[in-house]
Amino acid sequence: MKFITFVRRHKALTLLTLISMVVLIVLFQNSDSVDFKVLFWQFSAQKVILILGAMFLGYIVG
């Protein structure tokens, strides 16, 4: 029951978590052929996963 209450109160956080999980699953499946280009930087899927993992860990620890 507490989980349902949490989901109702934090709809945006729950939606963001679900979208992030879908993006991570797609990145893991296509990590060999995915490259991101932002301005003049180019990131591979492994780097993006590492950056997202570090951000998530920092959020949890902080």
C-alpha positions, 0 to 999 in steps of 0.5 A: 500500500505504501508503494501505491501512495508513493507513486500517487504523490510523486508522479513526476519522479515515477515517470522520470524513473520509468523513462530513464529505465527505458532509455538505459535498456535501449542504450545497453542493447545498442551500445556498440552502434550508438553515438551522441553528438552534442555541439563538438563533443561526441559520446559513446553509449558507454560514456553516457551510461557511466555519466548517468550512473554517476549522477544517480549515485550522487543523487542517492548519496546526497 
